[in-house]
Amino acid sequence: MTAKRVPRWQADLSLALVALIWGATFVVIKGVLSEVSALYFLTLRFSLASACLLLLFWRPLTGNSRSQVGRGLRGGMIAGVFLWLGYVLQTFGLKYTTAGKSGFLTGFYIALVPLLSAAVYRRWPLLRELAGVAIATAGMVLLTLPGPASALRVNLGDLLTLGCAAAFAIHILILSYYSRQELFQAVAFGQILCAALLSALSLAFEPPQIRWSANVLSALAITAVLATAVAFAVQTWGQKYTSPTRTALIFSLEPVFALATAVVVGREPLTTTALLGGGLILVGILTVELKPAAAPGRQPVT
């Protein structure tokens, strides 16, 4: 399916909005996991988000041919496996490593995307994109790297979190492919439905525990509707018109927005290192966004 072209800046801006939503809701998720088990929270979150997407995309899902919708759902399901795997590996990795190292290691998906993209498509990203990724990755290191002593020790949690970074990188590549080829509404719904089903099946390994409260209900509403249904629908649409490398680069804004939220809402201190790290991430993005586009006729496959 050939997508109707839109200005790339609109797609990039939509992905920046997704990063803002995810970064701003990090505090919400962190605060509620003491009242609900992780896998049960993911099951409720993805299930509610699936219902929201089904309502949101009811017309395109029922108004197009079965084969067209089926192809999109299959593509979404494939992407959903890696999306779910990334969330689970990150969650269990946090049991054995610190939050700082988790954020640092998860951020490696930014660097993995262009490498995997080059291996799959047999073409390297544009030089300015590689430069932007390198600068943003350096910023991510400064923003999330834990103390030197703990950084040298590698434990089970670190390995699980590295697997999470690989899963998220693969998810971005798969989503980029299917969002361009198939009905994006079906792809978006398929990936969240798949994550919901896998989360529900995984409850066999972690019995659900929850203490219902206004805090839990509000967290579910915010994360399921805003940070899942809306965010992943927007991401799937945005990746129709921009590259996986640019997507990963823009998503490096997530820890910047998370830090800003923590400072404003959680009253956490703002350090010079954090400011420098956030500044490098912005410089990396601007390195890509403010340069002239590729010459006419050249379409980078990244």
GIQUIRA-V543221 format. One record per backbone hydrogen bond with DSSP energy under -1.0 kcal/mol. NH is the residue of the N-H (numbers start at 1). CO is the residue of the C=O. Records with the same first field share a line. If there is no record, write none. Layout:
NH=CO + CO
//
This chain:
10=7
11=7
12=8
13=9
14=10
15=11
16=12
17=13
18=14
19=15
20=16
21=17
22=18
23=19
24=20
25=21
29=25
30=26
31=27
33=29
35=32
37=209
41=37
42=38
43=39
44=40
45=41
46=42
47=43
48=44
49=45
50=46
51=47
52=48
53=49
54=50
55=51
56=52
57=53
61=57
62=58
63=59
69=65
70=66
71=67
72=68
73=69
74=70
75=71
76=72
77=73
78=74
79=75
80=76
81=77
82=78
83=79
84=80
85=81
86=82
87=83
88=84
89=85
90=86
91=87
92=88
93=89
94=90
95=92
96=93
97=93
102=98
103=99
104=100
105=101
106=102
107=103
108=105
109=106
110=107
112=108
113=109
116=112
117=113
118=114
119=115
120=116
121=117
122=118
130=126
131=127
132=128
133=129
134=130
135=131
136=132
137=133
138=134
139=135
140=136
141=137
142=138
143=139
144=140
145=141
151=147
159=155
160=156
161=157
162=158
163=159
164=160
165=161
166=162
167=163
168=164
169=165
170=166
171=167
172=168
173=169
174=170
175=171
176=172
177=173
178=174
179=175
181=177
182=178
187=183
188=184
189=185
190=186
191=187
192=188
193=189
194=190
195=191
196=192
197=193
198=194
199=195
200=196
201=197
202=198
203=200
204=201
205=202
211=35
217=213
218=214
219=215
220=216
221=217
222=218
223=219
224=220
225=221
226=222
227=222
229=224
230=225
231=226
232=228
233=229
234=230
235=231
236=232
237=233
238=234
239=235
240=237
241=238
245=302
247=243
248=244
249=245
250=246
251=247
253=250
254=251
257=253
258=254
259=255
260=256
261=257
262=258
263=259
264=260
265=261
268=262
275=271
276=272
277=273
278=274
279=275
280=276
281=277
282=278
283=279
284=280
285=281
286=282
287=283
289=285
290=286
298=295
302=300
//
